[in-house]
């Protein structure tokens, strides 16, 4: 009976394809037609997407590297700003995006990402005494960071609503890994939400099995792979690379990146199609707008002082000098100065120190070219345009920090038309402008002088030293120093009874070597 159902289904699909070729006017506009809540399937002969809609439930199914992937929304998480389930095989990751109704004035993107791998996904209970899942373990924290890194720079600059992305592993078949799938689920959820995103993001894994590069290999295939690569990015470029390799040639790594990025582009296209079907209008009216020419005006008045402060080689004196200039900028542009701890964070230097800075500026400070504005008058991002992929425009590549900065400068053109520069400005606006100016000057310093703030060239490494046997009673100890950064490490030997037990969705086992890391003051 199942076989006959499959034959009937493929006959229907074949008939539909024939009709689409004979009656192209019926398919000239690719739309989903919804009538009385019935389920309608759309499968184009040119676009390999199977898009279905049943009431408020929407799904899209497609293939990537020969494996079927599916995104679905509307079945659960209906009160979230965006909710999506990503599925490959029997592995399913559910992701939600929620944001506060009102914005909070901050000079960064207020985003939090959490990832949860619950043992119910594999039909198990945790081995703890209370048999209850607790706070995230190290692997869950690392996967949350994996999701955060490519998505954060894709949120349009100026978004100030506290936002949280949650990713839950609902089902895991122990065949298809969930790490890259979680990035895709989070990207799909935020794409269909009202949170403005510049471009969809996706992630894949690339392995090398028996000399053959594979995209999204199974868990069993990865066990024999000499390459473990996780790649995340947009259709236009790569945002993040993480992984390990077993002494592979550079040409092979480049090929792996190309193959992985091609698969990322396919997933991003599917997320864009999914957004057109189930996406909400983007919330653009609360994006924070910098006053016109604020960065350039600060540069004209305080650029030389910032350049002199950034040229100081000693870290603490440099930080204090920059903080002093920041306070002067705040006094000039802000009607009432906010608490210094929030705006500067570093104690002021004495007058004698600043005189020394001024003398250094007059005598040996590097002469920088006049900085150019990174703003471009590109009008994109109406409410309709925000739901589509934004194409890049002409941007001065010399002044771009990275791809995320380029994309933000594109999107910012229509949201940066704030009021002209004057006095009585918001401290947050001034702080954001100062950060942009500092980045501009540091970048120009490196590009045009070949020197960094501490005086080192781009090819020069800080002094490195190591010392062993510092602690007499520890089994092993060492102190590693690189510049002003230090790490004190100890090693302890033990018997088999000291092995560390661990639980994951894949296995319950123990490890003979384990590392504990703490960041001390």
N, C-alpha and C positions, 0 to 999 in steps of 0.2 A: 504493500500500500504506500509506503514511504517512497519507494522508487517511482511509482506511477505519479505521485504528487510532484516529485522533482521534475519528471519529464513534462508534466502539464505546465509547471511553472516556467521552465525554459522555453516551451512552445509559445507561451503568452509573451515572454520577453522578446522572442524572435519575431513574432507578429507585430509587436510594438515597434521594433526597429525598422521593419519593412514599411510600416505605415508612416513612420517618421521620415523615411527617404522619399516616399511617394507623395506625402502631403507636407512639404516643408513649411507651408504657411501656418499650419497648426502648431508648429514648434518654433516659430520665429522669435517668440519671447519666452524665455525660460522662467516659468513661474510655477508656484504650487497653487493649485486650485482647491479650495476647501469648501465643501458643501455639507452642511448639516452634521459636522463633526466626524464625517467619514474619513477613513485613512486613504490618502492618495500618495502614490509612489511616483517619483520623478527620476528617470534614469536617461540621461542624454547619450546619444550615440557618439558625441565628441568629447563629453566630459565624464570621466569615470566616477561619478558620484551617484549614490543611491540615497536620495533625500526623501524622507517620509514625514508626514504630518498627520497627527490625530488630535484634533482640538488644540490644546496648548503644548502638546508633547511633540517635539521635533527631534529628528535624528538624521545623521549623515553617515554613510558607510562607504569606504573606499579602500584601496590597496596601496601599501607602501612596501617596497622590496618583496613583493609576493605574499605579504601577510595582510590580512584584513584588519582594519582599524575602524572604530566606530565612536562617534560623539553623540550624546543624547542629552536633552534638557527638557524640563517641564514636568517630569514624573515625580521627582522629589526636590526638596529645597526651593519651593515656590516663592517663599518670602525673602530669599536672598537676592541681592542685587544681580548676581549671576551664579548659576549652578550648572555643572556639566559632569557627565560621566564619560570617561574615556575607557575603551575596552579593546584589548587585543587577546585573542583566544578566550580563555576563561579568566584572565586577569582584568580586574576592573578597579579604577581609581575615581573616586568622587571628589570633586573640588567645588568649593563655594567662595564667593567674593562678597564681602559686606563692607559698607563704609558708613561713617557718621553722616547725619543729615546736614549738619552745619560745619563749615571749615574752621580750622584752628590755625592762626597765623604762625607758621614755622618756615624755616629756610631750608627745608629738606623734604623729601617725599615720605610722608608718614605711613609706611607700609610694614606689616608684620606677616610672616609666612610660617605656618606650622604644618608638619607632616606627621601622620599617625599610621603606623603599621600594626593593626590590631590582629590578635591571634585567631579571632573568629574567622578571619579571611581564609584560613587553611583548616578550619575545624578543630582548633586547639584552644586550650586555656593556658594562661601563663603559669609558670612553675612557682611563682611566689606564694607565700604562706596564705595570703588572703584571696588568691586566685583572681586577682583583679588587675587590669592594665593600669599602669601608673604613668608617671611622667616620661617624656620621650628619652630614649637611650641615645648613645652617640651616633648611631647610624641614622636615626630619624632626624637628628639635628643637622647632620651633614646633607641629607637629602633636602631638607627645608632650605638650606643655603643654596643647594643646586637649583632649586626653583626660583629663589630670590634673585640670584645674580643676573640671569638674562631678562627677567621681567621688569625689575625696578627701573633700569634706564629707558624702557619703552613706554613708561607712563609719562604723559605730557608734563613738561616742567610747569610748575605753578599749581599743581593739584595739591590741595591742603586738607582734604578730608581724611581722617584716620581710617585706614583701610586694612582689612585682614583677609588673607587667603588661607584657606584650610584645605588640605588634601588628605583624604582617607583611603586606605587600601581596603576595599569592600570584599574583594575576592582575589585570590592568588592561586594560580594553577601550578606553581613551581616550575613552569616552563618559560613563560614570558615575563621578564623582569619588569618591575614597576617604577624604577627611578626615572627613566626618560619619559615613560608614560605619564608620570605625575606632572612633569613640566608641561606636557601637551594638554593635560586636563585643566591645569591652572590657567594656561593661556586661553583655552576655549572659554572658560568661565568668565575671565576678565574681558574677553573680546565681546561677549554678548551682554555684558553689564553696561551700566552707564558711566563706568570709570573710563576716561579717555585714554586710549592706547594708540601709539603711533603706528605700530605694525604688529601683526600676530607673531608669536614666538613658538618655536617647536624644538624638540630635542630628540636625538637618536643615539643609539650605541653602535659602535663599529668594532668588529672583531676580525681576527685573522685565523682562520681554521683550515689546516692542511694547505697552507699557501694561498687560500682564497679569501679575499676581503668580503665580509658579510655585514649587512645593515640589520640592526636589531636581531642578533643571533639569539638562540634559546639559551637557557641556563646551562644545559648540558654541553652545547657547543662552546660556550664561553669558558667552560672548565678546561678545554683543550686549546684555547686561543693564546697566542703569543702577543696579542694586542688587545687592550681594554680601553676603549676611547669613548667618552661621552661628549657629544657636540651639541651645543644649543645656539640658536640664532634666528634670524629672520630670513625671508626669501632672498634678500639682497646681500646679506653678509653673516659672518660668524661672530657671535658675542662671547662665547665661552667654550673652552676646551679643558677637559679634565680626563686623566687616565694614566696608563702605564704601558710600557712596551718592553720587549725582551731583545734589546740591541737590534732594532730594525733600521734599514737604510732610510735616509731622509726622503728619497723619492717615493718610497712606499707610504710614508706618513702623509705626504702631500696628496697622494692619490686617495688615501683613506679620508682625508678632509674633504676632498672634492666629492667623493661618493656620498659621504654623510651629509654634506650641505645640499646636494641634489635632493636627497630624501626629505630634508628639512623643508625645502621649498615646496614639495608636494603636500606636506602636512599643513604648511601655512596657507596654501591655496585652499585646502579643504576647510580650514578654520574660517577663512574669509567668506567662503560660500555659506558656511554654517551661520556666520554672523548676519549675513543678508537675510536669512530666513528667520532667525530667532533673536537677533540682536535688539537691544533697547537704544533709544537715542542717547548720545553721549552728553554728559553734563558739562557744559563748557562755560556757563555763565558765572561760575564761582572761581574760575582759574585766576590765580594771582597775577596781576599785571604790573610789571616794573615801569616806573615813570620813564617817559621818553628821554633818551640820552643821559640817563643817570650815571651809567658806567663811564661814559666819556667825560662827563662833567667832573666826576671824582678824579679821573685820571688827569685832567687839566690842572686841578687844584692841588692834588696830593700825589700825583704819579711819581715825581722825583723823590719824594720822601719814602714812598713804598719801595722804589727801586734801590735806594740806599739801604733800607732796612733789610731787604731780601739778599743783599750782597754780603751781609755779615756771616762769617764762617762758623762762629760758635753758636750752637743750637739755642741755648737758653737766652742769650743776649739778643739773637735774631728774633725769637718769638716775642720777647718783651718789647723790642723796638717796633715790630709790626703791630702789636697790641696798642702801643702808644699812638701810632698813626691812626688806627681804627677809632680810638676814642676821639681824636681830633676830627675825624670825618663825621662821627656821630654828632658831635657838638655843632658842627657846621650845618648839617642837613636835617637833623632831628630837632623838633621844637623843644622836647624835654627828654634828656638822656635817660635811657633805660638803665637798670642795674648793670654795673660794669662786669659782674661775674657772668651774666648771660651774653653780653655783647663781646667781651674781650676774652675773659677766662684766664688771663695772665696778668700778673702784677705789673704795674707801671715801672719803667726804668727811671733812674734818677736823671736830673738835668745834666750831670756830668757825663753820664753814659750817652745821652742823646747828642751832646756836643761832639763826643767822639764819633758817633754815627755820621753827623753832619760833616765832620772833617774828612772822614773816609769817603763820603759821597763826593766831596769836592775834589779829592786827590786821586782816588783810584776806582771809583764806581764804574762799572761797565756802561758804555753809552749804547742805549737800545734804540731801535727804530721806533718811529711814532706808531703806537698800536692802532690797529684798525678795528672797526666794530665787526662783531660776528653776526650782527642782526641782518637779515635779508628781508626785503619787502616782497614776500611771497604770500599771496592770499589763498590759504587753504583753510580747512577746518570751519566751515559752516557746520551746522548740525548734520546735514546729509554727508558732507565730505568726511566728517569724523568717523563715519561708519565704513568708509572705504579705505583702501590702501593709499597712503600718501606718497606721491612720487617725489624724489629729491630734486631740489632746484640748485641754482648756482650758489655755492658757499665757498668761502676762502679756506682751502684745506690747510693752510699754514696755521690757522688759528683754531683748528678743531682739535679737542682733546682726544676724541675717539669717535667711533661710529655713533654711539649714543648721543654725544654732544652734537654731532651733525644733524641727527634726526630731531633732537630737541630744538635746534636753531631753526629748522624748517617749520616745525609746528608752532614755534613761539611767535612767528611773525604776526599772526592775527590775534594773539593774546597779549602782546607786549605794547599795545598802543595805549598805555596809561596816560595819566595827566602829565603835563610838562614838569620838568624838574623845578623845584622851588624849595622853600624851607617848611619845616613842620611835617616832614615826611615820616612814614612809618619806619620804626627801627628795623623791622624784618626786611623791608625793601632795601634799606641801606646795607644791611648785613649781607644780603644776597648779592648786591652789586659789588661790594668789596671782595667777596669770594671770587666772582667772575673776573674782576680786575687782577687779583693775585694770580689766578690761573693763567691769564693772558700774559702777564709779565714774566712769570716763571717759564712759560713755554717759549716766549721770545728770547729769554736769557739763554736757554739751552740751545735753541736753533741758531741764534746769531753769534753767540760767543763760545759755544761748546763747553760752557761751564755750568755747574749746578750751584745751588745756594751755598753749599759748604766749600766751594772752590774746586771740587773735583771735576775732571773731565767726564764725558759720557762713557769712556772706556776704563775709568779708574775705579778700583774697588777699595772700600774702606779697609784699614789695617785689621788683619785677622791674627788671632793668637789663641792657643789652647793650653790648658794646664791640667794635670791629672793628680789624683791622690790628695785632694784637699782635705777630705774628711777622714780622720784616722779610723773611726769605728764602722764606717760604711764599707760594704763589700767592694764597691767601686765608685769613684766620683771624678768629675771633671768640670772645668769651667771654660766655656767657649766665649770668646769676645770678638765682636766685629764692630769696629767703631765704638759707639756708645751703647750698643746693644749686647746684653750678656745672657747666657743660659747656664744654669748650674744643674747638672744631671747626676743622678745616683743610680746604681745598679744593685739589685738584691738577688741573691741566689737562694733557691729553695727546693724542697722535695716535691714529689708528684702531688702530695696533698695540698700544695699551694697553687695548683693550677686554677685558673679563673674559669668558672662556668659561665656560659652565655646561651641565650636563646634568640633565634631569629625565626622569620617565617619559613626559612628553608631547613633549618636543622637545630638540634639541641646538642651542644658539645662543650668542649673545654679547650683552652689554649695555654701553652707553656710560656709564651712570651706575651706580655701586655704592657702597654705604655700608659702612664698617667701624667697628664699635663695640667699645670696650674700656672696662671699668669700672676706673678707677685708684683707688688709696688716697688 
